[in-house]
Amino acid sequence: TPVSREVIGRLLAELRDWRENGRRGGSSSNRERPSISARCYMILRAPKLDEGNTSRRARRMAKKMNSNARLWALAMEAMREVDPQFAEYCSEVAVTYGFTGSPHIDKQNRTPFYGMSLGEFTEGTGCVAVECSARVLAEINTKERLGKVDG
């Protein structure tokens, strides 16, 4: 489902700032999941999930969220345009730069999720591809739109 041009513009500007400011998580030396093929990879966790939690991990996630609160807010604004109900219980946002993947059945992500791609690339090349079976591949175009995959 397409996202409004206004939100896309603000989100893309924020993503470019994230990428240029390595202290926010957008540097190639800060990849939270090194097994993922991306120049940068960061996960933002919904602040409400760690309320009252004082663990080291929760403090680290809160610090990262403080640096990226605007990015989270814009991602949720885009989500509310497309699926307000999902936005209410969305728990994490993965932010990537230079991501390339291959179709697979994700063993870590078995719940519904949305994917969106922004930037300067050929229409139809930004997608989420899911291997439904050994012979069936589903591709969802995500350029400037949110595409839902049911885990």
N, C-alpha and C positions, 0 to 999 in steps of 0.2 A: 504494500500500500504506500503510495507516494506521501512524503512528508513536505510540509509547506516550504516554499523557497526561503522565506524569512528565517525559519528555524534552521534549515540547512546551512544558510549563510553564516549564522552565528555559531553553529556547531562546528563548521569547517574552520572558522577563524580560531575558535578555542582549541581545536585539535592541532592546528599549526603552531599555536603558542605552546601547547603541551610538548610537541615534538622538538621545538627549539629550546625549551627550558628543561635540561636534563634533570634538574632537581625535582621536577614534578613527576618523573617516571618515564619521560619520553626519550630517554637515551638508549643507545644500543647496548650499553653495559648494564642496564637495569631491565632484565627480562625475567619475569616471574615464573614463566614456564619455559625453560630452555629447550625442551623437546619440541616446542611449537616452532614452525618455520616462519619467523617474523623478525623484522629488524628491531621492533619494540613490542613489548607485551605487558599490559598492566591490567589488574583486576581491581575494580572499585566495588566495595561491599556496602549495601544499604546501611546507613548509620543506625537505624532502629534495631538492627540485628545484634549490635554490640553494646546497647544501652546497659549500663551497670556492670559491664565486664571490664575488669582491670588487668586482664592477662597481658603479657608482653605482646602477643600477636594482636590483640584488640587495640592496644595503644599504637602499634605500628600502623594498623589499618586506619585508625582515626587520624593520625598525622597525615597519611596519604590522602585521605578524604578531605581534610582541611585544605590541602594544596590543590585539590581538584574538585572542589564543591561546585563550581560553575559548570564544569564538564558534566558532572552527575546531573545537575539541574536541567541542563539542556538536553541530555539524553532522555531524561524522564519527560520533558516537555514534548519531545518528538514521539515518545511512546504514548503519551496521553492523547495526542492527535489521532493515533492509529488504533490503540486498544487501551482505553482508560482503565478497564478492569485489570488487565495484565500489569499496567503501571503501578497499581496499588500493591501488588504482592511481588513485584520484581525485586530480586535479592542481590543480584550482581550485574555489573557491566564489564565486559572485557573490551579493552581499548588496545588496538593493534596498529602498527604501521609497517607497511611492506609485507603483509601477510600473504603467504601462499600455502595452500593445503591440497590435500587430495581427498577424493570421496572416501568416506569410511563410516562405520557405525561407531559412534562415540560412546565409549564405555563409562566416561565420567559424567556426561551430560545426557540424562535420560528423561528429562522433563522438557516441556515446550520452551523454545527460545526464539528470539528474533535476531536477525542479522541485518546490518546496514553498512554500505560502503560509500565513502565519499572521496572525492579527489578528481584528478585529471587522468582519466583512462577511458579506453574505448567502451562504448555502451555494450552491454552483454558480457563483459569480461569480469565484472564484479558480481559474484554470486555465492550463494551457499549451495554446496553440492552434497547430497546425502545418498549413500549407498543403501537402497531399500532392500536389495537382495543381491545375489551374485551377478545377476544380469540386468537389474533395473537401477537406474541412476536418476534421481530427482534433482533438478537445478532450479534455484529460485533467484531471479535477478534482484540484486539488492542495491543497485546504484541509485542513490538518493531516495531510497524507499526502504521500508522495513518489511522483511520477508520472514514469515513464521514457519518454523519447523517443529513438529510435534515429537521432540526427543526421539 
